[in-house]
Amino acid sequence: MTVGKAMNSAHQQASVAAQAPAHLRPAEPPLPAVTVFGVSITNATKRQAVALMESWINAGDRRSRAVSIVNAHTLNLAWEDPAYRAVLGAADVVFADGVGVRLAARLKGVHLRDNLVGTDLLPLFMRSKRQRGYRYFLLGGIPGTAERAAERLRGDVPGISIVGYHDGCFDVRETRAVVERINAAAPDMLLVGMGNPTQELWIYQNLPALRVPVSIGVGGLFDHWAGNLRRAPGWVRRLGMEWFQLLLQQPHKWRRYLLGNPRFVSRALTDVRRNGGAR
């Protein structure tokens, strides 16, 4: 067979495979991961993360899956609290956010492919999949924040389907009613913006009752969309200093950054000494 014929045959086979039903396609190899502070973090590009979440939306298996995004603060909490570390470990996937996590992975000999911060990843998902008509529910923030975030999204992503929103100011006695409201809206993706560790705990505790393909913790994302917080300029983000912009806007969190960041670096070095490199 000539090279040209071989290439045409390969292209035809790839085309047939791409058009086949999902359950008949060859299985994708699992994404690599690195363990930091006892938490397995998936090493994915933005494109791979988007594709993974979309595959779960379309899986048709009625499973509810949890997505966590961890930064230095999240992993500091996991270091200090084994129960919270176990909750993160129970998520279906954990993505990395921020220069601190990248540093910790690099100390283990792993170069993380992308910074999967929610303020970039979720808008990318929504814009790139706008034509698919996926449905979203926003849960979290103080009263009015999720509503303003929904309004902003409808302006930024024309045609997006925001099927509901609810603030995060409710107690455990109201949780069942909130879950029922979410299920009644039938979203494809639930965005939970309650901060760490509350949002991961909430998803973990309520995942069995949720009829939502993907539930993802998004931290302060609604505050950015609602205009409560300003995003750092691109050059600041490229320098890995976005945390400083947040500190200027939220000085009450000074311990998280000014004490937590050096503590994180010290713990990352300890983690390498105790547990070695990538595994």
N, C-alpha and C positions, 0 to 999 in steps of 0.2 A: 504493500500500500504506500502511495506517495505521501510526503509530508502534508501536502494540501488536503488530500482526502482524509488523512488521519485527523487533521484539525477540524475539518467539517464534521466528521463523525463525532468528535468530542463535543463540539458545540451543540449538535443535535441531541446528544445524550443529556447534556446539561440542561437544555431547554425542556426536554421531556421530564426530567427530574424536578425542575422548578414548577412545572404545571401539575405535577402529581398531587393527590391529596396529602395533607400533612402527615397522616399516619403511615403513608407508603414511602415517604422520602427517607433517604439515608439519615441516620441520627447525626446531629452535629456533635463534634467532640466537646467535652466539658471544658468550660473556661478555667484557666489556671487560678490558683488562689495563694495567698500568703497569710500566715497566722501572725497576728500582732496582738500582744496582751491576751492571748488565748482566744481571740476572735478571728475566724476565718474570713478574709476579705477577698472577694472575687476581683481579679485583675482584668478589667474589660475596658474597651474603648466606649465612647459615647454611643457609637453606632451599634455595638454589640449589646450594650445595656438596653437601648431602645428596642432592639430586635427581641431580646429575651422577654421583656415585659409584654411586648405585643404578642409573642407566642403564647404567653399564659392567658391573655385576654381571649385568644382564639382557640385555646386548647379544647374547649367543650367538655371538660371533665368535671365541671361543677366544683372544682377545688378553689378555695380562697388562699392566696399566697401573700406572704409578707415580704416587703422590701425595706431594708434599713440602710441608711447612709450615715457613716461614722466619720467624725472629725476628731481632733486631738482631745477636745472636751469629752466627747462620747466615750473614747477609749480610756480616759482618766477615770470616768465613772465606772467603767467595766473593770478596771484594775482594782478599784476599791470595793466593788460589790459583786461577789461571785454570782448572786441571783440574777442581777442585771446582765452579767456576762452570759449567763445561760439563756436569757431571753433573746439576746442578740444572736446567740448560736442557734436558736430555734427558727430564725428567719430563713426564708427560702433563698435569699441572696443578701449579701452585705456589700455595699459599694463604698469607695473611699472618697473623702472630701477633704481637700486642704493640704498645705505644704507639710504639716506635721506628720500626717499619715504617710505621705510620700517619703519623708525622711526616715521614718521607722521602717518602712519596707526596704528602702535603699540600704539601711544598715544590715538587713538580712539578705542583701544581694539581689533584690528584686526591683526592677524599674516599673512602676505603675504606668500603665499605658495612657491614662487620662485622669483628669481631676473631675470626678462625677458629682460636683456640688449641685444641689437641687435647683438652685437659681439658674443654672444653665441646662441641666438635664431635662427637667419637666417642660420648660418652654420648647426645647428642641423636640421632645416627644409630641407635644400638642400641635406644633406647627407642621412637622413632617408627616403627621398622621391625620391632618385636618380632614382630608377627603374620606377617611374611613368612618367618620361619624361616631367616634368613641364618646362615651358619656362619662362625665366627671362629677364627683361630689366633694365639696370642700368642708372639712371639719376642723375647727380650732380657732384660736385667737380670741381677743376680747369682743364683746358684742359690736357688730358693725364691720369688723375687719374682714371676715370671710365674704360678706356681701359686697364690700368695695373691691375686694380681690376678684370676685366673680365679674363685676362690672368691667374692671380693667382687662380681664382676659377676653371678654366678649368684644372689646374694642381692638385688642391686639391680635386676636386670632378670629377673624370673621367666620361665622358659622359654627364656632365651637359649641358643643352641647354641655352646658353646666346644668345638671338636673337637680341640684340642690346644694345648700350650704347650711351650716349650723355653727354657732360659736362654741368655744371650748369650756364655757363657764357652766358646767352642770355637774351634779354630784352622782355618786354611784347609784342612787335610787332612780335617777332619770336615764341611766345608760340603756336599759332595755328599750325605752321609748325612742331614744336616739337611733339605736341599731335598727329598730323597725322602720323608722323614717328613711334611713339610708337604704335598706332593702327594698322598700316600696318604690324608691326612685330608680332602682335598677341601674346603678352606675357600672361602668367597666373598670373604673379606677377610683379608689377612695384616697384622697390626700389628707393626711392627719398632721396638723401643725400645732402641736402642743409643747414642743421642746423636749429635750432629753432630761430624764429618762421616761417622762410621762407618756409620750406618744408611742414608744415601743412597747411599754407595758400595756397600754390601752389596746393596741392592735393584738398583742399576744393573748390577752384575756378574752377578747371579743371575736377573734378570728373564726372560731367554730360556729358562731351565730351569724356571721356576715355572709351574705350571698353576693360577694363582689370578687371578681377574678384577681384583682391586684389592689393591695392596701400598702401605701408607702408613707413613711414618716418624713415630713418636709421641714421640720424646724420652724424658722421664722420666715418662710417663703411668703406667706400671706401678708406679712407686714411690708415686705418689699412691693408686692403687687398692689397693696392698698395705699402705698405712699407713706407709711409710717416710718420706713427706713429707706435710705438712699444707697444704691449699689455703688461700690467703689469703682473708680475709673479703671479701664482695661489695663493701663500700665501698672497700677497698684496691685491688681489681681495677678498679673504676670510676675511680679516680684514676690508673690506669696504673702502680701501684707494686708489682705482684705480684713483680717481680724482687727487691725488697727483702726480702720474706718468704722467698724462696728463698735469698737471700744469708745471712740469719740461720740458716737450717737447713743450708746448705752453705758455710761460710766459706772452704773451700779453693778455692772458685770466685771469690774476691774480684777477681782480675784481670779476669775476664769482665765483671763489672758495673762496678767502680769505675774501671777503665781502659778497658774496651771500650765502655761507653756514651758517654763523651765522644768517643772516637775515632769511633764510629759517626756522631754528629751532625756532626763535622767532615767526615767522608767524604760524608755526605748533601749538605752544602753544596757540596763539591767536585764531586759528581756532577751537581748542577744547573748549576754554572758550566760544566762540560765538555760536558754533553749536553743541556742545556735542560730544558724541561718534559715533560709527558706525551707518550709516543709508543709 
